[in-house]
C-alpha cells in the first residue's frame, strides 16, 4: 500500500509544498505572482484557496496554491 507521510513530499513527484507570499493578483483574481523565501517568483493558480490579497502566505505545489498559511494586508 502507498503511504503518504509528512516530510517526504508528494507521493507523485516527490516535490514539497513551498510557502510563498502573494505579491500581486491578476484582474480576474485567478492567478497571483508569489515569491518564496529565497526571492524566487512564480505565477500561482489560486482557485483552490479562493480570493487572496497581497501579503497572504500560501502553500504552493506544482504552481497551485493548496492552502492559505497566513492572512495578508487588506486592500494592499
DSSP file (Angstrom, degrees, kcal/mol; ACC not computed):
  #  RESIDUE AA STRUCTURE BP1 BP2  ACC     N-H-->O    O-->H-N    N-H-->O    O-->H-N    TCO  KAPPA ALPHA  PHI   PSI    X-CA   Y-CA   Z-CA
    1    1 A X              0   0    0      0, 0.0     2,-0.4     0, 0.0     0, 0.0   0.000 360.0 360.0 360.0 141.7    0.0    0.0    0.0
    2    2 A X        -     0   0    0      2,-0.0     2,-0.5     0, 0.0     9,-0.0  -0.678 360.0-163.7 -81.7 130.2    1.2    3.5   -0.8
    3    3 A X        -     0   0    0     -2,-0.4     2,-0.7     8,-0.0     0, 0.0  -0.962  10.8-150.0-118.9 130.7    1.6    5.6    2.3
    4    4 A X        -     0   0    0     -2,-0.5     2,-0.4     6,-0.0     6,-0.1  -0.887  21.8-173.7-100.0 113.2    1.8    9.4    2.2
    5    5 A X    >   -     0   0    0     -2,-0.7     3,-1.8     4,-0.2     4,-0.3  -0.886  28.8-109.8-111.7 138.0    3.9   10.6    5.2
    6    6 A X  T 3  S+     0   0    0     -2,-0.4     4,-0.0     1,-0.2    -1,-0.0  -0.345 104.3  32.4 -59.1 141.1    4.5   14.2    6.2
    7    7 A X  T 3  S+     0   0    0     -2,-0.0    -1,-0.2     0, 0.0     9,-0.0   0.232 101.5  80.0  95.5 -14.1    8.1   15.3    5.5
    8    8 A X  S <  S-     0   0    0     -3,-1.8    -2,-0.1     1,-0.3     2,-0.1   0.530  88.4-138.0-102.2  -8.2    8.5   13.1    2.4
    9    9 A X        -     0   0    0     -4,-0.3    -1,-0.3     4,-0.0     7,-0.2  -0.301  51.8  -9.9  84.2-169.5    6.7   15.3    0.0
   10   10 A X     >  -     0   0    0      5,-3.5     4,-2.3     1,-0.1     5,-0.1  -0.419  53.5-144.9 -67.7 131.6    4.3   14.5   -2.8
   11   11 A X  T  4 S+     0   0    0      1,-0.2    -1,-0.1     2,-0.2    -8,-0.0   0.678  98.1  53.0 -72.7 -15.3    4.0   10.8   -3.5
   12   12 A X  T  4 S+     0   0    0      3,-0.1    -1,-0.2     1,-0.1    -2,-0.0   0.912 132.8   2.5 -83.6 -46.8    3.5   11.5   -7.2
   13   13 A X  T  4 S-     0   0    0      2,-0.2    -2,-0.2     0, 0.0     3,-0.1   0.395  87.8-121.7-125.3   1.9    6.5   13.7   -7.9
   14   14 A X     <  +     0   0    0     -4,-2.3    -3,-0.1     1,-0.2     2,-0.1   0.569  67.3 137.7  65.9  10.2    8.5   13.9   -4.6
   15   15 A X        -     0   0    0     -6,-0.1    -5,-3.5    -5,-0.1     2,-0.3  -0.418  45.4-136.3 -81.6 162.1    8.1   17.7   -4.6
   16   16 A X        -     0   0    0     -7,-0.2    46,-0.2    -2,-0.1     2,-0.2  -0.869  21.5-102.2-117.4 152.4    7.3   19.6   -1.5
   17   17 A X        -     0   0    0     -2,-0.3     2,-0.5    44,-0.1    44,-0.2  -0.498  37.1-150.3 -68.3 142.4    4.9   22.4   -0.8
   18   18 A X  E     -A   60   0A   0     42,-2.9    42,-2.5    -2,-0.2     2,-0.3  -0.968  12.9-125.4-120.4 125.9    6.6   25.8   -0.6
   19   19 A X  E     +A   59   0A   0     -2,-0.5    18,-0.5    40,-0.2     2,-0.4  -0.547  37.7 179.1 -67.0 129.6    5.4   28.7    1.4
   20   20 A X  E     -A   58   0A   0     38,-2.9    38,-3.3    -2,-0.3     2,-0.4  -0.996  24.5-132.8-137.2 140.6    5.1   31.8   -0.9
   21   21 A X  E     -AB  57  35A   0     14,-2.8    14,-2.0    -2,-0.4     2,-0.3  -0.773  26.9-119.0 -93.9 134.3    3.9   35.3   -0.2
   22   22 A X  E     + B   0  34A   0     34,-3.0    33,-2.6    -2,-0.4    12,-0.2  -0.568  32.2 174.7 -72.8 127.1    1.4   36.9   -2.6
   23   23 A X  E     -     0   0A   0     10,-3.5     2,-0.3     1,-0.4    11,-0.2   0.798  65.3 -11.4 -97.9 -41.6    2.9   40.0   -4.3
   24   24 A X  E     - B   0  33A   0      9,-1.4     9,-2.3    29,-0.1    -1,-0.4  -0.981  57.4-138.1-157.3 161.2    0.0   40.8   -6.8
   25   25 A X  E     - B   0  32A   0     -2,-0.3     7,-0.2     7,-0.2    29,-0.1  -0.950  26.5-114.6-125.3 142.9   -3.2   39.3   -8.2
   26   26 A X    >   -     0   0    0      5,-2.7     3,-1.4    -2,-0.4     5,-0.0  -0.253  37.4-100.1 -71.3 167.0   -4.4   39.4  -11.8
   27   27 A X  T 3  S+     0   0    0      1,-0.3    -1,-0.1     2,-0.1    -2,-0.0   0.803 123.7  50.7 -59.9 -32.5   -7.6   41.3  -12.7
   28   28 A X  T 3  S-     0   0    0      3,-0.0    -1,-0.3     1,-0.0    -2,-0.0   0.619 106.6-127.4 -82.0 -12.5   -9.7   38.1  -12.8
   29   29 A X  S <  S+     0   0    0     -3,-1.4    23,-0.1     2,-0.2    -2,-0.1   0.720  82.1 106.0  75.4  20.9   -8.4   37.0   -9.4
   30   30 A X  S    S+     0   0    0      1,-0.2    16,-2.2    15,-0.1    17,-0.4   0.644  73.1  44.6-105.7 -19.2   -7.3   33.6  -10.6
   31   31 A X  E     - C   0  45A   0     14,-0.2    -5,-2.7    15,-0.1     2,-0.4  -0.965  62.2-167.8-129.1 143.4   -3.5   34.0  -10.7
   32   32 A X  E     -BC  25  44A   0     12,-2.4    12,-3.0    -2,-0.4     2,-0.6  -0.992  21.8-132.2-130.7 138.0   -1.1   35.5   -8.2
   33   33 A X  E     -BC  24  43A   0     -9,-2.3   -10,-3.5    -2,-0.4    -9,-1.4  -0.797  39.5-177.8 -84.1 126.1    2.5   36.4   -8.6
   34   34 A X  E     -BC  22  42A   0      8,-2.9     8,-2.1    -2,-0.6     2,-0.4  -0.832  19.8-151.1-126.8 161.4    4.2   35.0   -5.5
   35   35 A X  E     -BC  21  41A   0    -14,-2.0   -14,-2.8    -2,-0.3     6,-0.2  -0.999  10.0-145.4-135.6 135.5    7.7   35.0   -4.0
   36   36 A X    >   -     0   0    0      4,-2.4     3,-1.9    -2,-0.4   -16,-0.2  -0.300  41.7 -88.5 -89.0-179.3    9.3   32.3   -1.8
   37   37 A X  T 3  S+     0   0    0    -18,-0.5   -17,-0.1     1,-0.3    -1,-0.1   0.690 126.8  55.0 -64.6 -20.0   11.8   33.0    1.0
   38   38 A X  T 3  S-     0   0    0      2,-0.1    -1,-0.3     0, 0.0     3,-0.1   0.406 120.8-105.2 -93.1   1.2   14.8   32.8   -1.4
   39   39 A X  S <  S+     0   0    0     -3,-1.9     2,-0.3     1,-0.3    -2,-0.1   0.502  70.7 147.1  88.9   4.3   13.3   35.5   -3.7
   40   40 A X        -     0   0    0      1,-0.0    -4,-2.4    -5,-0.0     2,-0.3  -0.605  35.9-148.7 -76.0 130.8   12.2   33.1   -6.4
   41   41 A X  E     +C   35   0A   0     -2,-0.3     2,-0.3    -6,-0.2    -6,-0.2  -0.755  20.5 171.0-104.8 149.8    9.0   34.3   -8.1
   42   42 A X  E     -C   34   0A   0     -8,-2.1    -8,-2.9    -2,-0.3     2,-0.5  -0.989  34.9-120.8-153.2 143.8    6.3   32.2   -9.7
   43   43 A X  E     -C   33   0A   0     -2,-0.3     2,-0.4   -10,-0.2   -10,-0.2  -0.804  39.4-163.8 -87.2 128.6    2.8   32.7  -11.1
   44   44 A X  E     -C   32   0A   0    -12,-3.0   -12,-2.4    -2,-0.5     2,-0.3  -0.920  20.8-126.5-122.3 136.6    0.4   30.6   -9.0
   45   45 A X  E     -Cd  31  64A   0     18,-2.7    20,-2.9    -2,-0.4   -14,-0.2  -0.668  23.2-173.9 -77.6 134.4   -3.2   29.4   -9.6
   46   46 A X    >>  +     0   0    0    -16,-2.2     4,-1.3    -2,-0.3     3,-0.8   0.320  48.6 109.6-115.3   6.8   -5.3   30.4   -6.6
   47   47 A X  T 34 S+     0   0    0    -17,-0.4    -1,-0.1     1,-0.2     3,-0.1   0.803  76.5  56.0 -57.0 -33.2   -8.7   28.7   -7.4
   48   48 A X  T 34 S+     0   0    0     17,-0.3    -1,-0.2     1,-0.2    18,-0.1   0.864 115.0  36.9 -68.8 -35.9   -8.4   26.1   -4.6
   49   49 A X  T <4 S-     0   0    0     -3,-0.8    -1,-0.2     1,-0.3    -2,-0.2   0.541 103.0-141.0 -96.3  -7.2   -7.9   28.6   -1.8
   50   50 A X     <  +     0   0    0     -4,-1.3    -1,-0.3    -3,-0.1    -2,-0.1  -0.438  58.4   8.5  83.0-158.2  -10.3   31.3   -3.1
   51   51 A X        -     0   0    0     -2,-0.1     2,-0.3    -4,-0.1   -21,-0.1  -0.310  68.0-174.3 -62.5 135.5   -9.7   35.0   -3.0
   52   52 A X        -     0   0    0    -23,-0.1     2,-0.3     4,-0.0    19,-0.1  -0.895   9.3-153.9-126.1 159.6   -6.2   36.1   -1.9
   53   53 A X    >   -     0   0    0     -2,-0.3     3,-2.3   -29,-0.0   -31,-0.3  -0.896  39.9 -77.5-127.6 159.7   -4.7   39.6   -1.2
   54   54 A X  T 3  S+     0   0    0     -2,-0.3    19,-1.3     1,-0.3    22,-0.3  -0.327 119.2  32.8 -55.2 133.6   -1.2   40.9   -1.4
   55   55 A X  T 3  S+     0   0    0    -33,-2.6    -1,-0.3     1,-0.4   -32,-0.1   0.109  83.6 131.9 102.6 -20.9    0.7   39.7    1.7
   56   56 A X    <   -     0   0    0     -3,-2.3   -34,-3.0    17,-0.1     2,-0.5  -0.327  52.0-137.7 -59.8 146.8   -1.1   36.4    2.0
   57   57 A X  E     -AE  21  70A   0     13,-1.9    12,-3.2   -36,-0.2    13,-1.6  -0.956  25.0-172.5-109.8 125.0    1.2   33.4    2.5
   58   58 A X  E     -AE  20  68A   0    -38,-3.3   -38,-2.9    -2,-0.5     2,-0.7  -0.862  28.1-126.6-117.8 148.1    0.2   30.3    0.5
   59   59 A X  E     -AE  19  67A   0      8,-3.0     7,-3.3    -2,-0.3     8,-1.0  -0.874  38.6-164.7 -90.3 117.2    1.5   26.7    0.5
   60   60 A X  E     +AE  18  65A   0    -42,-2.5   -42,-2.9    -2,-0.7     2,-0.4  -0.873  18.2 172.8-114.3 134.8    2.3   26.2   -3.2
   61   61 A X  E >  S- E   0  64A   0      3,-2.5     3,-1.5    -2,-0.4   -44,-0.1  -0.984  72.5 -11.0-139.3 128.1    2.9   22.9   -5.0
   62   62 A X  T 3  S-     0   0    0     -2,-0.4     3,-0.1     1,-0.3    -1,-0.1   0.855 128.9 -52.3  54.0  41.0    3.2   22.5   -8.8
   63   63 A X  T 3  S+     0   0    0      1,-0.2   -18,-2.7   -19,-0.1     2,-0.4   0.600 117.5 107.3  76.4  11.5    2.1   26.0   -9.5
   64   64 A X  E <   -dE  45  61A   0     -3,-1.5    -3,-2.5   -20,-0.2     2,-0.5  -0.985  68.8-129.6-127.0 130.2   -1.1   25.7   -7.4
   65   65 A X  E     + E   0  60A   0    -20,-2.9   -17,-0.3    -2,-0.4   -16,-0.3  -0.658  28.4 175.3 -74.4 124.4   -1.9   27.2   -4.1
   66   66 A X  E     +     0   0A   0     -7,-3.3     2,-0.3    -2,-0.5    -1,-0.2   0.691  60.9  11.2-102.3 -24.4   -3.2   24.4   -1.8
   67   67 A X  E     - E   0  59A   0     -8,-1.0    -8,-3.0   -18,-0.0     2,-0.6  -0.991  65.3-124.1-157.9 141.6   -3.6   26.2    1.5
   68   68 A X  E     + E   0  58A   0     -2,-0.3   -10,-0.3   -10,-0.2     3,-0.1  -0.836  25.7 179.9 -90.4 121.4   -3.6   29.7    3.0
   69   69 A X  E     +     0   0A   0    -12,-3.2     2,-0.3    -2,-0.6   -11,-0.2   0.746  64.9   4.4 -92.4 -27.5   -0.9   29.8    5.7
   70   70 A X  E    S- E   0  57A   0    -13,-1.6   -13,-1.9     0, 0.0    -1,-0.3  -0.993  72.9-109.2-158.4 152.3   -1.4   33.4    6.8
   71   71 A X        -     0   0    0     -2,-0.3     2,-0.1   -15,-0.2   -19,-0.0  -0.542  31.4-148.2 -85.5 149.4   -3.5   36.4    6.1
   72   72 A X        -     0   0    0     -2,-0.2     2,-0.5     1,-0.1   -17,-0.2  -0.178  35.9 -63.7-100.5-164.6   -2.2   39.5    4.2
   73   73 A X    >   -     0   0    0    -19,-1.3     3,-1.5    -2,-0.1   -19,-0.1  -0.741  52.1-121.6 -87.4 124.2   -2.9   43.2    4.3
   74   74 A X  T 3  S+     0   0    0     -2,-0.5    -1,-0.0     1,-0.3   -21,-0.0  -0.429  94.6  10.4 -63.9 134.5   -6.4   44.1    3.4
   75   75 A X  T 3         0   0    0     -2,-0.1    -1,-0.3     1,-0.1    -2,-0.0   0.540 360.0 360.0  76.9   6.3   -6.5   46.5    0.4
   76   76 A X    <         0   0    0     -3,-1.5    -2,-0.1   -22,-0.3    -1,-0.1   0.495 360.0 360.0 -75.2 360.0   -2.8   46.1   -0.4
